[in-house]
Amino acid sequence: MRFKFLSLAAAVLLVSACSSTPETATTASTGGTTAAVPTNTTGPVPGSAEDFVVNVGDRVFFGFDRYDLTPEATATLDRQAAWLKQYQNVTITVEGHADERGTREYNLALGERRATAVKNYLVALGVDTARVQTISYGKERPAVLGSNEAAWAQNRRGVTVIN
């Protein structure tokens, strides 16, 4: 009986959470008239973590057993640096990751070198070093599961996370 009641309550909460109407946060003046402006149709809020991920890109990829930045990586980091200069109050953590091959200790060290390479590039472009932290997860947090080159390539990465 208790389980049925909890199941029913959970179902009611789930259904009620799904029904909503568009929110209107502000009004816009249009030549003497006022119109409601929906908040959920404009995309990510500028300066938000979602804005960073969607409009700038939060990750760069590395070659096997490498921590040097590719031209694609530097292009992404150039956009990140420009965004970080625009939003001076934002701090970040750069995560270094590795694929599953190699020992835990080796991959933690490789992840640290990757995170440091990203940080150094951003700092060289004018981002204040006090705004950038690094951490290595090695092979402990794969983005893609699998033991093949496609999965490994996605796991050899540096990810910039907005704090």
HUPE-V730036 format. One record per residue. RES is the residue in three letters. PHI is phi as a letter, one per 40 degrees, with the letter a starting at -180 (* if undefined). Layout:
RES;PHI
RES;PHI
This chain:
MET;*
ARG;c
PHE;c
LYS;c
PHE;c
LEU;c
SER;c
LEU;c
ALA;c
ALA;c
ALA;c
VAL;c
LEU;c
LEU;c
VAL;c
SER;c
ALA;c
CYS;c
SER;c
SER;a
THR;b
PRO;d
GLU;c
THR;b
ALA;c
THR;b
THR;b
ALA;b
SER;c
THR;b
GLY;g
GLY;g
THR;b
THR;b
ALA;b
ALA;c
VAL;b
PRO;c
THR;c
ASN;c
THR;b
THR;b
GLY;g
PRO;c
VAL;c
PRO;d
GLY;g
SER;c
ALA;c
GLU;c
ASP;d
PHE;c
VAL;c
VAL;c
ASN;c
VAL;b
GLY;h
ASP;b
ARG;a
VAL;b
PHE;b
PHE;b
GLY;c
PHE;d
ASP;f
ARG;b
TYR;b
ASP;c
LEU;c
THR;c
PRO;d
GLU;c
ALA;c
THR;c
ALA;c
THR;c
LEU;c
ASP;c
ARG;c
GLN;c
ALA;c
ALA;c
TRP;c
LEU;c
LYS;c
GLN;c
TYR;b
GLN;c
ASN;c
VAL;c
THR;b
ILE;b
THR;b
VAL;c
GLU;c
GLY;b
HIS;b
ALA;b
ASP;c
GLU;c
ARG;c
GLY;g
THR;c
ARG;d
GLU;c
TYR;c
ASN;c
LEU;c
ALA;c
LEU;c
GLY;c
GLU;c
ARG;c
ARG;c
ALA;c
THR;c
ALA;c
VAL;c
LYS;d
ASN;d
TYR;c
LEU;c
VAL;c
ALA;c
LEU;c
GLY;h
VAL;c
ASP;c
THR;d
ALA;c
ARG;c
VAL;b
GLN;b
THR;b
ILE;a
SER;b
TYR;b
GLY;f
LYS;c
GLU;c
ARG;b
PRO;c
ALA;c
VAL;b
LEU;c
GLY;i
SER;b
ASN;a
GLU;c
ALA;c
ALA;c
TRP;c
ALA;c
GLN;c
ASN;c
ARG;c
ARG;a
GLY;b
VAL;b
THR;c
VAL;b
ILE;c
ASN;c
